Amino acid sequence: MVLHKFGEKLYSGLVGTMTLHLQEMAKTIEAAQGNLFLEELNRKWNDHNKALQMIRDILMYMDRTFIPSNRKTPVHELGLNLWRDNVIHSSKIQTRLLDTLLELIQKERTGEIINRGLMRNIIKMLMDLGSSVYQEDFEKHFLEVSADFYRAESQDFIECCDCGDYLKKAERRLNEEIERVSLYLDSKSETKITNVVEKEMIASHMLRLVHMDNSGLVNMLIDDKYEDLGRMYNLFRRVPNGLPTIRDVMTSHLRETGKQLVTDAEKLKDPVEFVQCLLNEKDKYDKIINLAFSNDKTFQNALNSSFEYFINLNPRSPEFISLFVDEKLRKGLKGVSEEDVETILDKVMMLFRYLQEKDVFEKYYKQHLAKRLLSGKTVSDDAERSLIVKLKTECGYQFTSKLEGMFTDMKTSQDTMQGFYAAYAAELGDSPTLVVQVLTTGSWPTQPSITCNLPAEMSALCEKFRSYYLGTHTGRRLSWQTNMGTADLKAIFGKGQKHELNVSTYQMCVLMLFNSADRLSYKEIEQATEIPSSDLRRCLQSLACVKGKNVLRKEPMSKDIGEEDAFFVNDKFASKFYKVKIGTVVAQKESEPEKQETRQRVEEDRKPQIEAAIVRIMKSRRVLDHNNIIAEVTKQLQSRFLANPGEIKKRIESLIERDFLERDSSDRRLYRYLA
């Protein structure tokens, strides 16, 4: 027929015949009752597809030649279009089909079981008829109905569930919809339907969920509910502004609890406990971010900025962190494995990084390290050195050079003592044993040189050491720091009980007086020893007023030492230990005046650093205005401390007076560098 130019007749005959056939078919589908409607539609669709294949094969020649040259619709496509127009879009089938599909999905959502295979076939039919048919006849309505369904359901849930349960339900619904798409919907529908669930179940109720009483985000953080927190994170990250919402609430809660912690008067009584609480808090949130928030960098940054904020609210944080280290390195690390020591030191370094006043920490750390080294109280030299290496990595060589000098002095002192005993072996015989630590003035915390009259036996020995040392080292001066030394004394009490007393140098000077006197008044002791009165009082308090260590007795008996008090040896002294250590009554934390003094020393030390920074900056920039100098100096020094703009201004004035800088003649806020 095509060859004999009857192609047009053949084509229009095909259209007419197929249309009539499909209209008949539509009537049988319409007549199907209830559940049979979809089955009938599916059956007829399969029949139509088979028929269409055969028709296409029979009319292959027309399909290949006549149709392209006359710009007609190919046979297979024509068959689909006719099915669409005569069956799917027939007035009685179109809405019934949509309603049936939506009703089945609704049933499945409420827990009923439906024929998913049949659903898959019908949806596939709509997709085969073209994406516009699937979208217009089904998907658009499906999304609208779903939004209504989830809007109502989320409202019901939020009224009766706590936050954790609500999130579980939301997660389950989301997974159900994803599964539904994979079983019988077009894969392109997945993002659309998940967006609907996310918007209705999460985005619309985000703030209410986070702030829910007794079960919201803050409660989850307090109770370490990792699973619920992880669920919240995974659901909220799907919606705009979800994660910032969680992060902001976490940050404000953390700042609030941190602020309470660092200003809690009870916690401030025990510096070690204070720092331990900070570490526990950090561990807690590290674990939450690791387990629940998949190590999200933005959450880690929020955690770090919160810690930096509240640690610096307490001006004593640098001192307390140093006291914590002191406690650990004195005794807290006994019997702890090397890895655990490293872990503790790393945690301390992490807190150290948050400090704005790192130079204050350095001051205290130096004082505490000096006491540990001189009293031989350090648990492990390796741990000490490891921490210094960490500080060096963090802050550079200047920060630790003096600390390293302290270790060098300790080692050199050992060698010096060996040399001294080798040189004086014959002379020393059975005189007391002397161990001297020679400290370089610049490396150790400065101590005022305090006079103290040593017992005659010791004075002679000290003089011998002085002449030996100055004989082997030229150009040096020695001054005794009696307030930092210790002594071991052998003592025999009333009934012949012998003890070895481990005391400070001051306590030794006091006790030795009782070899030649039975009873001494406070004034006599003060005159004989010349120990400063505040130190002497503390020293006598620890010898006479501490239960179990009271080798002296005093009259009248009281906690405090008065100028009229008299002292004598306690013949009834008893202890189950042969060696008795008598500490000095000492405040662990600094007293107010000591604090002021340390603060003053820190401020003094900062001045040359600020000036050096100003000169460095001006040398490279030559001309700079006031605000920019302040910004640059603050930036350069922030690894050590937070420079005060007022102090920077004073240092600029000082440099102008000394002709390092000058003010611009026309603009007073502009400075020039004078080479």
C-alpha angles and dihedrals in degrees: 000000000000092000090050090052095255092119093115092052092048092049096047090044089055091050092048096046094046092047092053092046092050093048089056090047091051090056093056090048091050090051093056111110128228115312092007090069095082093040091052091047090050092048093049091046090055090048091049092050092051092048091047091054092053093045090051091051092049093047094041094124092053089046091054103040116015099039098052094044092049094040094238126153112270116252098252094047090045090054091052093047092050091049089051095049099040102034114019095036095040108126095243097045105041101068094032090056093049093046092048093051093047091046091054092050090049090052091050090050090054092053104267121133117242136184099268094178091059091047090051092052094048093046089047089053090056090048091049089054088061135285092266090060092051092046100042099036098040123357099056092052092041091057093047093050091045091053091053092046095051094042090057095040094049089051091054092046096048092053095053108026134072118236097265093051092045091053090049090054092046091050091048092051091049092051091047091055092048089050091047091055092049092049103047117344133082110277089230088066092066098085091042097053093040088052089055093051092044093050097046100037102033116014094047093052101031100118093040091053094047094049097038112144115256094352109046128109096289092054091048090052093048093048096041093237094175095171094051092043091050090050091049091049093049093047097042094048087065094064131063113267091005099123095040087055092055092042094051093049091046091049095049092046091048092048091049095049091042091051091051090049097051094044097043105120092207093055092047090062091072113042093189092053089046093056092042089056090052090050092047090051091050092048090049094054094040088057092048092050091046098046103029108023097042092240091294108193093216090056091048090051090050090050092050095048091048092052092047089051099053101032088061092049087077110064089201095060094101090052093046094049089052090049089051090053089046092053092048095046093045099052112326094089099051110134093003117135120250093250091053091050089053090049092053092047091049090052090051089050090051090056089044090058090059092056115104091195101055091156090062089054089050091053093053094039090055092051093048093044090051091054092047094050096044095047092044088234100134114119096208133009089203092058090048092051092043091057091048090052089052091050090048091052090048101044109015136246098303091061095059107025092097092045090054088048089059091058091047090053091052091053094045091049091058091054091046091054092051089052092048094052092045091053097045101032095122097044098046097058108150098346117127117290115251126202115186128190111202109207126196107236096225096050101051130063106273114255123189109245105249124199119232129165107236120207112271095252090055096043092057091049092048091052090052090052092047093054091045093050097044088046092058097039121048125208097020133122126211123206120178118237097203091169090068101047135095135207140198115220129189110221134185117200134200101290094038095266108156125212138169110226121206105205142155120266089255092052090049091053090052096045094047089060088067091064087077102028135046098202131023133179123227090251092052092050090048091050095047097046102028089212111161109265098242091052092043092053091051090046094051091043091058092046098046110021107043113095113239092014098060102124088158130049126210138203125251094030110232140130095251130062116238129193091244095053121121125209135204137167115280101234091185093059110137134174131169088225123077090210113055121189113207110196124199116251098252137163111242093209120048119268119239096264091046089050091052090048093051089047090051092050090050091050090049092050090051095058098073090043092054091047092049090051092050092050092047091051096044092046091060098036099037093195125038138156124242099256093049092050090052091049094047094046092048090050094048094048100040092097087066107026144335105265116223111234090219091055091047089053091052091050091050089052089049091051091049089053090051092048098247091119137016134201118247110255095226101034115040093196092060121088129198127204115237110210 
